[in-house]
Amino acid sequence: MEEEEPEISSQTLTLTPTKKRKKKKHVNVKMEVVHEHPEKIPPLVGYFPSGFDAHKPQDHESDPPPAVKVFRNKARANRLQLVVSPNDSKVNFVGTSYSGEAASAQVCTYALGVLDKETQTLKIVPIASNKIFRLEPRVGGSDASVDEPSSLLKGEQTAEEKAGRMRDLTNLYGTKKSITQAKKLQALNQKDDPRSQKDLDRKLKEVVINKEALESTSAHSARNIPPYDDTATTPQEAYPLDKIIFKGEWDYLLDILNLLHAGAEVESSAYSSFVCNRIQKLKELEDEGEKTTLACIFSYINHLLKYKDRNSMDASSAKHHKIPGILNQKFSSMFALDSDSRRLTEEKKDLLISYVLVLTLYADEFRTDPSDIARDLRMSAVKLRAHFEHLGCKLVSQNKVTMATLPVPLSFPRLRQKRRR
């Protein structure tokens, strides 16, 4: 059963009438993004696949507009139902937050924009997919959509089924390039098998909580460094590479390798001095797997450095650099910017530097000269040594050159407690 909630029935239904095209007018507006607030109800958006026009008077121009009501399920508060009732009609248009748009995979994002012509401000509100209602005709009460599925939806394919059919067609008749792209997209959007998920849930219930692992996890965030294993017996296990560069990201880090295969030069204007100084080493590698891994590590270092420059005072050096979308989204989450200055905070900048330094250790087989990466990070070599030591590295002298190494098992300096003011 569902109950009516009068307090949210005043939510506006966004309906745009069809009009003749007019000449476009260019308006300079200031955009303002309104983020979701936990104490405020976000807008609900409805559309009519049947072609019903809620703005058009049904019988007389003086007739009131259709009534709009919102219902919430008593047992499951996150289930909403939107009902539009035309004047003097036995047909209601019903949409739910658990069918239609909400039942399919969200392959794009939605937003609602409201333009205030007086203040020349365009306010944009992000809309979740479960707040978009497919309003379908129902004879009688609003409960008709609860007990039986939509007749319009019965004959339709879900987004996943459509994607599967398109994937099959691409594999049969697509070009080599399109097949490769489809495989990459499928790898990025993998979902768990329901049967394996049930088996996993059963096994999780039998798992005994490892307190040491929990303490180790909290230590990662406390130390502000990449994920590590302080019991590792090799440097590669100390900072696992797959915890830094994820499985679906490698295919987006082939830019340097493609340049080498094409016989092109790696320009110093586009890549850091650390990378440029090691291109010859990359060319000399005979094993193709090792060469691919090292080239991808170089590319990842370069993207991290450009992301740092873009969101600091050195933004000009990264002005024309393009970071792949999958990495840009990841960096935005890991190294979030200060809400006021829109720059990297000192804490996030230190975390980014830690990721860069771990990858330089991988690139130089865990014995690296910090001088060139210090220039790329726009830091003094002395200041950078403290960052290496924070990662558990040791600094040794080799032919009058200071080298950073990573002995195992890891041994960290004691964390300093911040004084409370």
C-alpha positions as a Markdown table, in Angstrom:
| # | Residue | x | y | z |
|---|---|---|---|---|
| 1 | Met | 0.0 | 0.0 | 0.0 |
| 2 | Glu | 1.1 | 3.5 | -0.6 |
| 3 | Glu | 0.2 | 6.8 | 1.2 |
| 4 | Glu | -0.1 | 10.2 | -0.3 |
| 5 | Glu | 2.3 | 12.8 | 0.9 |
| 6 | Pro | 0.8 | 16.3 | 0.5 |
| 7 | Glu | 3.9 | 18.0 | 1.5 |
| 8 | Ile | 5.8 | 17.0 | -1.6 |
| 9 | Ser | 2.9 | 17.1 | -4.0 |
| 10 | Ser | 3.8 | 20.7 | -4.9 |
| 11 | Gln | 6.9 | 19.5 | -6.8 |
| 12 | Thr | 6.9 | 21.1 | -10.2 |
| 13 | Leu | 6.5 | 18.9 | -13.3 |
| 14 | Thr | 8.8 | 20.0 | -16.1 |
| 15 | Leu | 6.7 | 20.0 | -19.3 |
| 16 | Thr | 7.8 | 21.8 | -22.4 |
| 17 | Pro | 5.0 | 22.6 | -24.9 |
| 18 | Thr | 5.7 | 22.2 | -28.6 |
| 19 | Lys | 6.0 | 25.6 | -30.3 |
| 20 | Lys | 7.2 | 26.9 | -33.7 |
| 21 | Arg | 10.8 | 27.6 | -33.9 |
| 22 | Lys | 11.8 | 31.2 | -33.4 |
| 23 | Lys | 15.0 | 33.0 | -34.1 |
| 24 | Lys | 17.7 | 32.1 | -31.7 |
| 25 | Lys | 18.7 | 34.9 | -29.3 |
| 26 | His | 22.2 | 34.8 | -27.7 |
| 27 | Val | 22.2 | 35.6 | -24.0 |
| 28 | Asn | 25.2 | 35.8 | -21.8 |
| 29 | Val | 24.3 | 34.1 | -18.5 |
| 30 | Lys | 26.1 | 33.1 | -15.4 |
| 31 | Met | 25.8 | 29.4 | -14.6 |
| 32 | Glu | 25.3 | 28.2 | -11.1 |
| 33 | Val | 25.1 | 24.5 | -10.2 |
| 34 | Val | 22.8 | 23.7 | -7.3 |
| 35 | His | 23.9 | 20.5 | -5.5 |
| 36 | Glu | 21.6 | 18.1 | -3.8 |
| 37 | His | 20.8 | 18.9 | -0.2 |
| 38 | Pro | 19.8 | 16.2 | 2.2 |
| 39 | Glu | 17.1 | 18.3 | 3.8 |
| 40 | Lys | 15.5 | 19.3 | 0.5 |
| 41 | Ile | 13.6 | 17.2 | -2.0 |
| 42 | Pro | 15.1 | 17.3 | -5.5 |
| 43 | Pro | 12.9 | 18.1 | -8.5 |
| 44 | Leu | 10.9 | 15.3 | -10.2 |
| 45 | Val | 10.8 | 15.2 | -14.0 |
| 46 | Gly | 8.1 | 13.4 | -15.9 |
| 47 | Tyr | 7.5 | 12.8 | -19.6 |
| 48 | Phe | 4.6 | 11.3 | -21.6 |
| 49 | Pro | 5.7 | 8.6 | -24.1 |
| 50 | Ser | 2.0 | 8.4 | -25.3 |
| 51 | Gly | 2.2 | 11.9 | -26.7 |
| 52 | Phe | -0.2 | 13.5 | -24.2 |
| 53 | Asp | 0.2 | 17.2 | -23.8 |
| 54 | Ala | -0.5 | 18.3 | -20.3 |
| 55 | His | -0.4 | 22.0 | -21.3 |
| 56 | Lys | -3.0 | 21.7 | -23.9 |
| 57 | Pro | -6.6 | 22.3 | -22.6 |
| 58 | Gln | -8.6 | 19.1 | -23.0 |
| 59 | Asp | -12.1 | 20.5 | -23.4 |
| 60 | His | -12.3 | 24.2 | -22.5 |
| 61 | Glu | -9.6 | 26.8 | -22.1 |
| 62 | Ser | -10.9 | 27.6 | -18.7 |
| 63 | Asp | -10.4 | 24.0 | -17.4 |
| 64 | Pro | -7.8 | 23.7 | -14.6 |
| 65 | Pro | -4.5 | 22.1 | -15.4 |
| 66 | Pro | -4.0 | 18.4 | -14.6 |
| 67 | Ala | -3.5 | 17.6 | -10.9 |
| 68 | Val | -0.1 | 16.3 | -9.9 |
| 69 | Lys | 0.4 | 14.1 | -6.9 |
| 70 | Val | 3.3 | 12.2 | -5.4 |
| 71 | Phe | 3.0 | 9.0 | -3.4 |
| 72 | Arg | 5.6 | 7.2 | -1.2 |
| 73 | Asn | 5.6 | 3.5 | -0.4 |
| 74 | Lys | 5.0 | 2.8 | 3.3 |
| 75 | Ala | 7.3 | -0.2 | 3.5 |
| 76 | Arg | 10.1 | 1.2 | 1.2 |
| 77 | Ala | 10.5 | 4.9 | 1.6 |
| 78 | Asn | 12.8 | 5.2 | -1.5 |
| 79 | Arg | 10.0 | 4.1 | -3.8 |
| 80 | Leu | 8.0 | 7.1 | -5.3 |
| 81 | Gln | 5.0 | 7.2 | -7.6 |
| 82 | Leu | 4.1 | 10.3 | -9.6 |
| 83 | Val | 0.4 | 10.5 | -10.8 |
| 84 | Val | -0.9 | 13.1 | -13.2 |
| 85 | Ser | -4.7 | 13.3 | -13.4 |
| 86 | Pro | -6.3 | 15.2 | -16.3 |
| 87 | Asn | -9.4 | 17.2 | -15.4 |
| 88 | Asp | -12.7 | 15.1 | -15.6 |
| 89 | Ser | -10.9 | 12.0 | -17.0 |
| 90 | Lys | -10.9 | 8.4 | -15.8 |
| 91 | Val | -7.3 | 8.0 | -17.1 |
| 92 | Asn | -4.4 | 8.8 | -14.9 |
| 93 | Phe | -0.8 | 9.0 | -16.1 |
| 94 | Val | 1.4 | 7.1 | -13.6 |
| 95 | Gly | 5.2 | 6.8 | -13.3 |
| 96 | Thr | 7.4 | 5.2 | -10.7 |
| 97 | Ser | 10.9 | 5.5 | -9.4 |
| 98 | Tyr | 11.5 | 1.8 | -9.9 |
| 99 | Ser | 10.4 | 1.3 | -13.5 |
| 100 | Gly | 10.9 | 3.0 | -16.9 |
| 101 | Glu | 14.1 | 5.2 | -16.8 |
| 102 | Ala | 15.0 | 4.0 | -13.3 |
| 103 | Ala | 14.8 | 0.3 | -14.3 |
| 104 | Ser | 17.4 | 0.7 | -17.0 |
| 105 | Ala | 21.1 | 1.2 | -16.7 |
| 106 | Gln | 22.1 | 4.9 | -16.4 |
| 107 | Val | 24.2 | 5.6 | -19.4 |
| 108 | Cys | 24.1 | 9.4 | -19.2 |
| 109 | Thr | 23.5 | 12.1 | -16.7 |
| 110 | Tyr | 20.5 | 14.5 | -16.5 |
| 111 | Ala | 20.1 | 18.0 | -15.2 |
| 112 | Leu | 17.3 | 20.6 | -15.0 |
| 113 | Gly | 18.1 | 24.2 | -15.9 |
| 114 | Val | 16.1 | 27.3 | -14.9 |
| 115 | Leu | 17.0 | 30.6 | -16.5 |
| 116 | Asp | 16.3 | 33.8 | -14.6 |
| 117 | Lys | 16.2 | 36.5 | -17.3 |
| 118 | Glu | 16.3 | 39.4 | -14.8 |
| 119 | Thr | 19.5 | 38.3 | -13.1 |
| 120 | Gln | 20.9 | 36.6 | -16.2 |
| 121 | Thr | 21.6 | 33.5 | -14.1 |
| 122 | Leu | 21.1 | 29.9 | -15.2 |
| 123 | Lys | 20.7 | 27.5 | -12.3 |
| 124 | Ile | 21.4 | 23.9 | -13.0 |
| 125 | Val | 20.2 | 21.0 | -10.8 |
| 126 | Pro | 21.5 | 17.5 | -11.4 |
| 127 | Ile | 18.7 | 15.0 | -11.6 |
| 128 | Ala | 19.2 | 11.3 | -10.7 |
| 129 | Ser | 17.8 | 8.7 | -13.1 |
| 130 | Asn | 15.3 | 7.5 | -10.4 |
| 131 | Lys | 13.8 | 11.0 | -10.3 |
| 132 | Ile | 12.8 | 10.8 | -14.0 |
| 133 | Phe | 9.3 | 9.3 | -14.4 |
| 134 | Arg | 7.8 | 7.7 | -17.5 |
| 135 | Leu | 4.2 | 8.7 | -17.2 |
| 136 | Glu | 1.9 | 6.0 | -18.8 |
| 137 | Pro | -1.9 | 5.9 | -19.0 |
| 138 | Arg | -3.7 | 3.9 | -16.4 |
| 139 | Val | -7.5 | 3.4 | -16.1 |
| 140 | Gly | -8.7 | 3.9 | -12.6 |
| 141 | Gly | -6.7 | 4.5 | -9.4 |
| 142 | Ser | -3.0 | 5.2 | -9.2 |
| 143 | Asp | -2.3 | 1.7 | -7.7 |
| 144 | Ala | -2.7 | 0.1 | -11.1 |
| 145 | Ser | 1.0 | 0.4 | -11.9 |
| 146 | Val | 2.0 | -1.3 | -8.6 |
| 147 | Asp | 0.5 | -4.7 | -9.2 |
| 148 | Glu | 1.3 | -5.3 | -12.8 |
| 149 | Pro | 4.1 | -4.2 | -15.1 |
| 150 | Ser | 3.5 | -1.6 | -17.8 |
| 151 | Ser | 2.1 | -2.9 | -21.0 |
| 152 | Leu | 4.3 | -0.5 | -22.9 |
| 153 | Leu | 7.4 | -1.8 | -21.1 |
| 154 | Lys | 6.5 | -5.5 | -21.7 |
| 155 | Gly | 7.5 | -5.4 | -25.3 |
| 156 | Glu | 10.5 | -3.2 | -24.8 |
| 157 | Gln | 14.1 | -4.4 | -24.3 |
| 158 | Thr | 16.1 | -3.2 | -21.3 |
| 159 | Ala | 19.2 | -1.1 | -21.9 |
| 160 | Glu | 21.4 | -4.1 | -21.0 |
| 161 | Glu | 19.6 | -6.3 | -23.6 |
| 162 | Lys | 20.0 | -3.7 | -26.2 |
| 163 | Ala | 23.7 | -3.3 | -25.4 |
| 164 | Gly | 24.1 | -7.0 | -25.6 |
| 165 | Arg | 22.5 | -7.2 | -29.0 |
| 166 | Met | 24.6 | -4.3 | -30.3 |
| 167 | Arg | 27.7 | -6.0 | -28.9 |
| 168 | Asp | 26.8 | -9.3 | -30.8 |
| 169 | Leu | 26.3 | -7.3 | -34.0 |
| 170 | Thr | 29.5 | -5.5 | -33.6 |
| 171 | Asn | 31.4 | -8.7 | -33.1 |
| 172 | Leu | 29.8 | -10.2 | -36.2 |
| 173 | Tyr | 29.9 | -7.3 | -38.7 |
| 174 | Gly | 32.0 | -4.5 | -37.1 |
| 175 | Thr | 35.4 | -3.3 | -38.0 |
| 176 | Lys | 38.5 | -4.4 | -36.0 |
| 177 | Lys | 38.6 | -0.9 | -34.4 |
| 178 | Ser | 34.9 | -1.0 | -33.4 |
| 179 | Ile | 35.3 | -4.5 | -31.9 |
| 180 | Thr | 38.3 | -3.4 | -29.9 |
| 181 | Gln | 36.4 | -0.4 | -28.6 |
| 182 | Ala | 33.4 | -2.5 | -27.7 |
| 183 | Lys | 35.6 | -4.9 | -25.7 |
| 184 | Lys | 37.2 | -2.0 | -23.8 |
| 185 | Leu | 33.8 | -0.6 | -22.9 |
| 186 | Gln | 32.6 | -4.0 | -21.8 |
| 187 | Ala | 35.6 | -4.4 | -19.6 |
| 188 | Leu | 35.0 | -1.0 | -17.9 |
| 189 | Asn | 31.3 | -1.8 | -17.3 |
| 190 | Gln | 31.6 | -5.3 | -16.0 |
| 191 | Lys | 28.8 | -6.4 | -13.5 |
| 192 | Asp | 28.9 | -9.3 | -11.1 |
| 193 | Asp | 27.1 | -12.5 | -12.0 |
| 194 | Pro | 24.0 | -12.9 | -9.7 |
| 195 | Arg | 25.0 | -16.5 | -8.9 |
| 196 | Ser | 28.5 | -15.6 | -7.9 |
| 197 | Gln | 27.2 | -12.6 | -6.0 |
| 198 | Lys | 25.0 | -14.9 | -3.9 |
| 199 | Asp | 27.9 | -17.2 | -3.3 |
| 200 | Leu | 30.0 | -14.2 | -2.3 |
| 201 | Asp | 27.4 | -13.0 | 0.2 |
| 202 | Arg | 27.3 | -16.5 | 1.8 |
| 203 | Lys | 31.1 | -16.6 | 2.1 |
| 204 | Leu | 31.2 | -13.1 | 3.6 |
| 205 | Lys | 28.9 | -14.2 | 6.4 |
| 206 | Glu | 31.5 | -16.8 | 7.3 |
| 207 | Val | 34.5 | -14.4 | 7.3 |
| 208 | Val | 36.1 | -13.5 | 10.5 |
| 209 | Ile | 37.0 | -9.8 | 10.8 |
| 210 | Asn | 40.7 | -9.2 | 10.6 |
| 211 | Lys | 41.4 | -6.3 | 13.0 |
| 212 | Glu | 45.0 | -6.0 | 11.7 |
| 213 | Ala | 43.7 | -5.5 | 8.2 |
| 214 | Leu | 41.3 | -2.8 | 9.3 |
| 215 | Glu | 44.1 | -1.0 | 11.2 |
| 216 | Ser | 46.3 | -1.2 | 8.1 |
| 217 | Thr | 43.5 | 0.3 | 6.0 |
| 218 | Ser | 43.0 | 3.2 | 8.3 |
| 219 | Ala | 46.8 | 3.7 | 8.3 |
| 220 | His | 46.8 | 4.3 | 4.6 |
| 221 | Ser | 44.6 | 7.3 | 4.9 |
| 222 | Ala | 46.4 | 8.5 | 8.1 |
| 223 | Arg | 49.8 | 8.4 | 6.3 |
| 224 | Asn | 48.3 | 9.9 | 3.1 |
| 225 | Ile | 50.1 | 7.6 | 0.8 |
| 226 | Pro | 49.1 | 4.9 | -1.8 |
| 227 | Pro | 47.9 | 1.5 | -0.6 |
| 228 | Tyr | 50.8 | -0.6 | 0.8 |
| 229 | Asp | 51.7 | -3.8 | 2.5 |
| 230 | Asp | 54.2 | -3.3 | 5.3 |
| 231 | Thr | 54.8 | -7.1 | 5.5 |
| 232 | Ala | 55.9 | -7.4 | 1.9 |
| 233 | Thr | 59.1 | -9.2 | 1.0 |
| 234 | Thr | 59.6 | -7.4 | -2.4 |
| 235 | Pro | 59.3 | -3.8 | -3.4 |
| 236 | Gln | 56.7 | -4.7 | -6.0 |
| 237 | Glu | 54.5 | -6.2 | -3.2 |
| 238 | Ala | 55.1 | -3.2 | -0.9 |
| 239 | Tyr | 53.1 | -0.9 | -3.2 |
| 240 | Pro | 51.0 | -3.1 | -5.5 |
| 241 | Leu | 50.8 | -1.6 | -9.0 |
| 242 | Asp | 47.3 | -2.8 | -9.6 |
| 243 | Lys | 46.2 | -0.7 | -6.6 |
| 244 | Ile | 47.5 | 2.4 | -8.4 |
| 245 | Ile | 46.7 | 1.7 | -12.0 |
| 246 | Phe | 43.4 | -0.1 | -12.3 |
| 247 | Lys | 42.7 | -2.9 | -14.8 |
| 248 | Gly | 40.4 | -0.8 | -17.1 |
| 249 | Glu | 42.9 | 2.1 | -17.3 |
| 250 | Trp | 45.9 | 0.5 | -19.1 |
| 251 | Asp | 44.3 | 0.8 | -22.5 |
| 252 | Tyr | 44.1 | 4.6 | -22.0 |
| 253 | Leu | 47.8 | 4.9 | -21.3 |
| 254 | Leu | 49.3 | 3.8 | -24.7 |
| 255 | Asp | 50.1 | 7.3 | -26.0 |
| 256 | Ile | 53.8 | 7.0 | -25.6 |
| 257 | Leu | 54.0 | 3.5 | -26.9 |
| 258 | Asn | 52.0 | 4.5 | -30.0 |
| 259 | Leu | 54.4 | 7.4 | -30.6 |
| 260 | Leu | 57.3 | 5.0 | -30.5 |
| 261 | His | 55.6 | 2.5 | -32.8 |
| 262 | Ala | 54.9 | 5.3 | -35.3 |
| 263 | Gly | 58.5 | 6.4 | -35.2 |
| 264 | Ala | 57.6 | 9.8 | -33.7 |
| 265 | Glu | 59.5 | 11.8 | -31.1 |
| 266 | Val | 58.3 | 12.3 | -27.6 |
| 267 | Glu | 58.3 | 16.1 | -27.3 |
| 268 | Ser | 59.5 | 17.8 | -24.1 |
| 269 | Ser | 56.7 | 20.3 | -24.4 |
| 270 | Ala | 54.1 | 17.6 | -23.9 |
| 271 | Tyr | 55.9 | 15.3 | -21.5 |
| 272 | Ser | 57.8 | 15.8 | -18.2 |
| 273 | Ser | 61.6 | 15.7 | -18.0 |
| 274 | Phe | 61.5 | 12.5 | -16.0 |
| 275 | Val | 59.7 | 10.8 | -18.9 |
| 276 | Cys | 61.9 | 12.4 | -21.6 |
| 277 | Asn | 65.1 | 11.4 | -19.9 |
| 278 | Arg | 64.1 | 7.7 | -19.9 |
| 279 | Ile | 62.7 | 7.3 | -23.4 |
| 280 | Gln | 65.9 | 5.8 | -24.6 |
| 281 | Lys | 65.7 | 3.2 | -21.9 |
| 282 | Leu | 62.2 | 2.4 | -23.1 |
| 283 | Lys | 63.4 | 2.0 | -26.7 |
| 284 | Glu | 66.1 | -0.4 | -25.7 |
| 285 | Leu | 63.6 | -2.9 | -24.0 |
| 286 | Glu | 63.2 | -6.0 | -26.1 |
| 287 | Asp | 60.4 | -7.6 | -24.2 |
| 288 | Glu | 57.1 | -6.1 | -25.5 |
| 289 | Gly | 55.2 | -6.7 | -22.3 |
| 290 | Glu | 57.9 | -4.9 | -20.2 |
| 291 | Lys | 58.0 | -2.1 | -22.7 |
| 292 | Thr | 54.2 | -1.7 | -22.6 |
| 293 | Thr | 54.1 | -1.6 | -18.8 |
| 294 | Leu | 56.9 | 0.9 | -18.5 |
| 295 | Ala | 55.3 | 3.2 | -21.2 |
| 296 | Cys | 52.0 | 3.1 | -19.4 |
| 297 | Ile | 53.7 | 4.0 | -16.1 |
| 298 | Phe | 55.4 | 6.9 | -17.8 |
| 299 | Ser | 52.0 | 8.1 | -19.3 |
| 300 | Tyr | 50.3 | 7.8 | -15.8 |
| 301 | Ile | 53.1 | 9.9 | -14.2 |
| 302 | Asn | 52.7 | 12.5 | -16.9 |
| 303 | His | 48.9 | 12.7 | -16.4 |
| 304 | Leu | 49.4 | 13.1 | -12.6 |
| 305 | Leu | 51.9 | 15.9 | -13.1 |
| 306 | Lys | 49.6 | 17.7 | -15.6 |
| 307 | Tyr | 46.6 | 17.3 | -13.2 |
| 308 | Lys | 48.7 | 18.8 | -10.4 |
| 309 | Asp | 49.8 | 21.8 | -12.6 |
| 310 | Arg | 46.3 | 22.3 | -13.9 |
| 311 | Asn | 44.9 | 22.7 | -10.4 |
| 312 | Ser | 47.7 | 24.8 | -8.9 |
| 313 | Met | 49.4 | 28.1 | -9.7 |
| 314 | Asp | 51.2 | 26.4 | -12.6 |
| 315 | Ala | 48.1 | 25.9 | -14.8 |
| 316 | Ser | 49.7 | 27.2 | -18.0 |
| 317 | Ser | 51.9 | 24.2 | -18.5 |
| 318 | Ala | 48.9 | 21.9 | -18.6 |
| 319 | Lys | 46.6 | 24.2 | -20.7 |
| 320 | His | 46.5 | 22.0 | -23.8 |
| 321 | His | 47.1 | 18.6 | -22.1 |
| 322 | Lys | 44.2 | 16.2 | -22.4 |
| 323 | Ile | 43.7 | 13.7 | -19.6 |
| 324 | Pro | 41.5 | 10.6 | -20.5 |
| 325 | Gly | 38.0 | 10.9 | -19.1 |
| 326 | Ile | 38.4 | 7.7 | -17.0 |
| 327 | Leu | 41.5 | 9.1 | -15.3 |
| 328 | Asn | 40.2 | 12.6 | -15.0 |
| 329 | Gln | 37.2 | 11.3 | -13.1 |
| 330 | Lys | 39.4 | 9.2 | -10.9 |
| 331 | Phe | 41.8 | 12.1 | -10.1 |
| 332 | Ser | 38.9 | 14.4 | -9.3 |
| 333 | Ser | 37.7 | 11.9 | -6.7 |
| 334 | Met | 41.1 | 11.0 | -5.2 |
| 335 | Phe | 42.6 | 14.5 | -5.3 |
| 336 | Ala | 39.5 | 16.6 | -4.7 |
| 337 | Leu | 39.9 | 20.4 | -5.0 |
| 338 | Asp | 39.2 | 23.0 | -2.3 |
| 339 | Ser | 35.7 | 24.2 | -2.7 |
| 340 | Asp | 36.6 | 27.9 | -2.3 |
| 341 | Ser | 39.9 | 28.3 | -4.2 |
| 342 | Arg | 39.3 | 25.4 | -6.7 |
| 343 | Arg | 42.9 | 24.4 | -6.2 |
| 344 | Leu | 44.5 | 21.3 | -4.7 |
| 345 | Thr | 44.7 | 21.4 | -0.9 |
| 346 | Glu | 48.1 | 20.7 | 0.6 |
| 347 | Glu | 46.9 | 17.3 | 1.9 |
| 348 | Lys | 45.7 | 16.2 | -1.6 |
| 349 | Lys | 48.9 | 17.6 | -3.2 |
| 350 | Asp | 51.0 | 15.5 | -0.9 |
| 351 | Leu | 49.0 | 12.5 | -1.7 |
| 352 | Leu | 49.4 | 13.1 | -5.5 |
| 353 | Ile | 53.1 | 13.5 | -5.0 |
| 354 | Ser | 53.3 | 10.2 | -3.1 |
| 355 | Tyr | 51.6 | 8.4 | -6.1 |
| 356 | Val | 54.1 | 10.0 | -8.5 |
| 357 | Leu | 57.1 | 9.0 | -6.4 |
| 358 | Val | 55.9 | 5.4 | -6.1 |
| 359 | Leu | 55.6 | 5.2 | -9.9 |
| 360 | Thr | 59.1 | 6.7 | -10.4 |
| 361 | Leu | 60.4 | 3.9 | -8.2 |
| 362 | Tyr | 58.7 | 1.4 | -10.5 |
| 363 | Ala | 60.1 | 3.1 | -13.5 |
| 364 | Asp | 63.7 | 3.0 | -12.2 |
| 365 | Glu | 63.6 | -0.5 | -10.7 |
| 366 | Phe | 63.3 | 0.9 | -7.1 |
| 367 | Arg | 66.5 | 2.9 | -7.3 |
| 368 | Thr | 65.8 | 6.4 | -8.6 |
| 369 | Asp | 67.6 | 9.7 | -8.9 |
| 370 | Pro | 65.0 | 12.3 | -7.6 |
| 371 | Ser | 66.6 | 15.3 | -9.3 |
| 372 | Asp | 64.5 | 15.4 | -12.5 |
| 373 | Ile | 61.2 | 14.5 | -10.9 |
| 374 | Ala | 61.9 | 17.3 | -8.4 |
| 375 | Arg | 62.0 | 19.7 | -11.3 |
| 376 | Asp | 58.8 | 18.4 | -12.7 |
| 377 | Leu | 57.1 | 18.8 | -9.3 |
| 378 | Arg | 58.6 | 22.2 | -8.9 |
| 379 | Met | 60.2 | 21.3 | -5.6 |
| 380 | Ser | 63.7 | 21.3 | -4.3 |
| 381 | Ala | 65.5 | 17.9 | -4.1 |
| 382 | Val | 65.9 | 18.4 | -0.3 |
| 383 | Lys | 62.2 | 19.0 | 0.2 |
| 384 | Leu | 61.4 | 16.0 | -1.9 |
| 385 | Arg | 63.6 | 13.7 | 0.2 |
| 386 | Ala | 61.1 | 14.1 | 3.1 |
| 387 | His | 58.3 | 12.7 | 0.8 |
| 388 | Phe | 60.5 | 9.7 | -0.1 |
| 389 | Glu | 61.2 | 9.0 | 3.5 |
| 390 | His | 57.5 | 9.3 | 4.3 |
| 391 | Leu | 57.0 | 6.4 | 1.9 |
| 392 | Gly | 59.5 | 4.2 | 3.7 |
| 393 | Cys | 62.3 | 4.9 | 1.3 |
| 394 | Lys | 66.0 | 5.2 | 2.2 |
| 395 | Leu | 68.3 | 7.7 | 0.6 |
| 396 | Val | 71.8 | 6.3 | -0.3 |
| 397 | Ser | 74.8 | 7.9 | -2.1 |
| 398 | Gln | 76.0 | 6.3 | -5.3 |
| 399 | Asn | 78.8 | 8.0 | -7.3 |
| 400 | Lys | 78.2 | 11.2 | -5.4 |
| 401 | Val | 74.5 | 11.1 | -6.5 |
| 402 | Thr | 71.7 | 10.7 | -3.9 |
| 403 | Met | 69.4 | 7.8 | -4.9 |
| 404 | Ala | 66.1 | 6.8 | -3.3 |
| 405 | Thr | 65.6 | 3.1 | -2.7 |
| 406 | Leu | 62.8 | 1.1 | -1.2 |
| 407 | Pro | 63.9 | -1.5 | 1.4 |
| 408 | Val | 61.4 | -4.2 | 2.6 |
| 409 | Pro | 59.7 | -4.8 | 4.8 |
| 410 | Leu | 58.6 | -1.2 | 4.9 |
| 411 | Ser | 59.7 | 0.9 | 7.9 |
| 412 | Phe | 57.9 | 4.3 | 8.2 |
| 413 | Pro | 59.0 | 7.3 | 10.3 |
| 414 | Arg | 56.8 | 8.0 | 13.3 |
| 415 | Leu | 53.7 | 10.1 | 12.4 |
| 416 | Arg | 53.7 | 13.5 | 14.1 |
| 417 | Gln | 50.5 | 14.4 | 15.9 |
| 418 | Lys | 49.0 | 17.8 | 15.1 |
| 419 | Arg | 48.7 | 20.1 | 18.0 |
| 420 | Arg | 45.3 | 21.3 | 18.8 |
| 421 | Arg | 44.9 | 25.0 | 19.1 |
